[in-house]
Amino acid sequence: MTRLIILLRKIVTFSYIIRKLVRNMKIIRTKSAEMFIDEHGIFHKKVIENCHVDLDTLKESDRITEKLTGNKKVLMVYDARAHFTLTEDAMEYAQKDIFNKKRIATAIISDKLAIKITVDYMMKTMKSIIPIRVFTNEEEAIAWLLATKATQQANTKTRVRNLTRFSPSK
């Protein structure tokens, strides 16, 4: 597993450099965020500096996200390093109607204590069913998402293989 993480970090670093050099991805901007899907199929959202995210703003962003992703579950990088405010009802909506239903895993980029406390609250109190982690840089966040995806794919293959070995008794 450690070798896989090291390899994924190298791949991510390389692809991150390429992405910075060649920014031909379509970036969509809403009232609260800029978003795009990268070459790994990871959905990126970067919160806009000094925005206020209320329930209506979040629902608008969610509708656009659904269109971009084809309403499929995605791996998400949420860059929350900018200063912004989030209402309680928007946070509850995100937890109940976005994270658990529309995400495979979410990596949040931030060094803010408030973000870490909020994620901890979501994981423990609101019982998040998907992996959510906070990182301080994008490369580690993407490496974790790719490792999470690889682990889930390996687990899925194992379950399928175990099912094919099953034969009903006669």
N, C-alpha and C positions, 0 to 999 in steps of 0.2 A: 504494500500500500504506500510506503514511503517513497519508493522509486516512482510509482505512478504520480504522486503529488509533485515530485521534483521534475519529472518529465512534463507534466501539465503546466507547471510554472514556466518552464522554458518555452513551451509552445505559446502560452499566453503572453509572455514578454515579447516574443517575436511578433506575434499577431498584433499586439498593442502598438509596437513601433510601426508596423505596416499601416495600421489604421490611422495613426497620427500623420503618416506621410501621405496617404491616399484617402482623403475624406470624401469619397464619392457616394456615401450612404445618404439616403434621404432623411433629414432630420425634421420631425414634426414638432411644432411649438403650440402649446396651449397656454391658458392663463397661469398655470402652475408649474409646468415642466416642459423640457425638451426631451424628445424620445426618438429612438431608432433601434433597429435590430441589427446586430453585428454578424460577422461571418460565421460565428459558432451557433447562430440562432438564438443568442441571448438577447433579451429585451432590455434596453437601457432607458432609464428615466433619470433626468437630472433636474432637481427642483430649482426653480428660478429664484434668484436672490430677492429677499424681502417680500415674498408673496404670502398671502393668507389663504390657507386651504380650508374651505368650509365644505359642507356636504355637497352642495351644487357644483362647486369647482371640481371636487373629486369625482363626482358622477360623470361630468363632462370628460374629464381625462380618461376615466374608465371606458366610456363609450368609444373614444378614439383608439384606445389600446385594444379593445375587442376587434375593431375593424382592422387594425394593423396585424394582429395575431391570428385572424380568422377565428376568433373566439376559442382558441385552443389554449391549454395550460402551457405556461412558459417558465423558463428560468429567467429571473429578474435581477438586474443590478439597479438599485435605487440609490442615486448619489444625493445624499442629504447633507452635504457639507455647507451649503448656503444657509443663510439665516431665513427661517420661515416660521409661520405659526400654523397650527393644526387644531381644529375644533374637536371636541370630544366625540360628537356624533360622526364626524368624518373618520376618526380613528376607529370607532366601532364598526362603521360600514366597511372600512378597509379590511379589518380582521374577519368579519363574518361573510362578506360578499365578494371580496377580492382575493386575499391571501389564501384562504382555505379552498376556494372554488376555482381560481384561475391561475394558480402558481404551482410549479413543481417544487421550486425552492427560491428563496429570496435572499440576496446579499445586499446589505445596506452599508453604504460607505459614509462614515462620519466619525469624528473624534469627540463629539459632544456627549456629555454625561446624560443629558435629557433624552437623547435618542436611545442610548444604551438602557436606560431605565424603562423607557416606553416599550422597547423590544422585550426586555425581561418580563414586564407586566403582561404583554401579549402572550408570551410563551407559557407563563405560569398560570395567570388568572383566567385568561380568555381561552386557554387550551388550544393553541395553534397546532394544527395537524401536519403542517409542512415545515421543513427545515428553514429557519431564519437565523442569520448570523450578522453581526456588525463587524466591519473591517475598517481600517484606517486608510487603505489604498486600494485602487481598482484592480491591480494585478493579482493580489491575494484573493480578492472577492471573486474574480473570474476563475482563478485556479480552483477555488473551493466549489464553485458552481459546476465546473467541468468534472471535478472528482465526484461530486454528488450525483451527477448525471451518469457517469460511468458505473458507479456503485449500484444505482437503481437499475441500470440496464443489465448488469451482471446478476443481480438478484432476480430480475424478471426471467432471464435465461435459465437460472437454476430452478425456479418454480416450474417453468414450462418443461424442462428436462425431467423433473420429478414426476410431473403429471403424465408424461409419455411413457414412463416406466411402469406406471400403475396399470395393472390388468385386473379386471373383475374376476373374482373366484367363480369357478364353475360348479 
